Amino acid sequence: AGDMLLFDSAASGAAATATAPAEFSRYAVNQRLAVADREWRLRIVPHKDPVDLLDKAGVAAILAALLAISALLFWLMTSVAVSESRGAELAKRNREAALLRERLHEQAMRDRLTGLYNRHYVQEWFGLELHRAQRHGRPVAAIMLDIDHFKRFNDSFGHEAGDLVLRELAGALGRSTRGSDVASRYGGEEFLVLLPECPFDAALRRAERMREDVAKLELRYDDRPLGPVTVSLGVAVFPDHASESEELLRHADEALYLAKQTGRNRVVAYSADPQKAGAREDA
C-alpha cells in the first residue's frame, strides 16, 4: 500500500538491453510485456509519503535536541564536579587554617623553652578560675618556686646548661601535677603552679613532693655533672590567705622570699606573721 507502480518501456530486440532511466535502475523488474516493437516493464517504487518525511524530520529534531540536552547535562555535571572539587579544596584550606590558628594560639600560651604555660596566659586563667572558686566556695592554692643558685649553672657551665636545668625542672613539675593543675614559667628561673580545689594542708604536701622530685634530678651537660638542683617554694591559698588573684600571688611570692631567706631548699607557707610562717616550716 505504501508503494508506487511505474511503467517504462524500451525497444524490443537488441535495443531492449538499453539502460533504464537512472531513477528506476535500482528497482527490480517485476513484469515484462512485449507490445509491437517495444517491451513494457513494470517496476515497484517505494512511495515517498509526506507524513513519513515529517516523521524523519521529527526524529532528526529529537536527536538534535537530545544531543543538545546531553551537552548541557555534561556541562552541568562538569560544573558540579568542579564546584565540588573547589568546595572540597576550600574546606581543606579552612581546616588547615583552623589548625594553624589553634597551633598559634597554643604557642602564644606556652613558654618556648620549657613548654609550660607562660605568665600572660596563667594570669588570665587564674583570674577566671578564682572567680569560679569564689562563686562555688572552693579553695585554690598557689605555689611559687624558684631555682636555688641558678646563676651558678649559667656561670659555670654556660647558658645552654642553664636552659637544660629549666627544661628538666619543668618536666619534674609536669610529673608531680594533676590534669586540672596549671604549671607555668612565671619569669626567669621562677615558676608558678596553681592547684584548683586544693585546700591548704594538701597544698603544703604537694609543694613538699615537688621539692623532693626536683632534688632527685641528676643532670649532666657536655658529659659533666651539674651538681644538685634544689628549689625554694612559697605557698598561699584562697580563701585562707587572700580574696583576690593578685593578692594571692603576692602572698605566695612573699612566702617564697622567706624560704630563700631562711636557707633555701624548703617549703614555706604564707602567714601575715613571718615568725609563724617560719615555725610552720620548721614543724
Steps between C-alpha positions, in 0.01 A plus 500: 500500500795730553652433152455668162452313169705642213520386137780557256582351162795429275539381143470125459774293357856621523385840619332340800835483676514879526555638845185599684468851627719563808212574730359149434816295455530407863163327503448142377274431201195314615313448171587523127258537210592524126271720293597557134860611497516601866533314823307633798639443847320534829703626798394561860642822648464576875259786548650808675219583741507865625403374844801268496722789407359699790565206735862489389534875549346463845744224591787714381374790710462274802850364451633854476312596815632193683851588388455855632358370829787254531749780445318712759498213752870438438572868562291498817666184630842644422406824675371310803815289510717811479286670764526198730873486444533869582272453803711210626815703448346795682391276788851356518652848510255604772598197709867576451443863595309396812781264601755775438302746714473240774873429480586870510261551791664212684846639427391840629403337830820299541854575604719398207785364710314289757167436330316616813236771492637853496433780748251686281276197454512385862403844628191505279409142587551556872268800505219292348573199720495706817162648405362147465652405834338804661157412360516137610698544822792283390867542595779581254868462594793692351854360524778732395846342464845615397818307411764544768831650383394479137767749396762240591390274214525779244835627628665158542358306204353757262149613417416179315556310823272747674236436234534128565433554869187703419367233265566217745335693782196554277490125437513428874211740559299334226547160665387625839186691393146389424312555176303785656815676627668776301880519506670803346834666459432829673825668407871413483558212741172560684200269456137505612270203554128560556295223661118530468294349781808440712475594870788637703636179657484312170680787326786479751536127436497554125767769528720272709465224241606743227804601702600134547449413132725787391768404752515152341608639164850396394585714201803494272604741231784444254572177688549690827273475805325826580472428871192520722192688386274632774206737520341724760121511512238736643137396546185711533137388477167661422300582710735445797758761401338721235172582332634616160737343247766774509502497878534123512796500259666777696469303823637184336796706379557640849505145639752404229722792595489387862596145396810637329584723793480210745734262320348399160397149395185517710125564498358800685129574541383858495405665827439860589743434786842398355593322824195276468594426141846389608360295784266322259793405279715387790215281619 
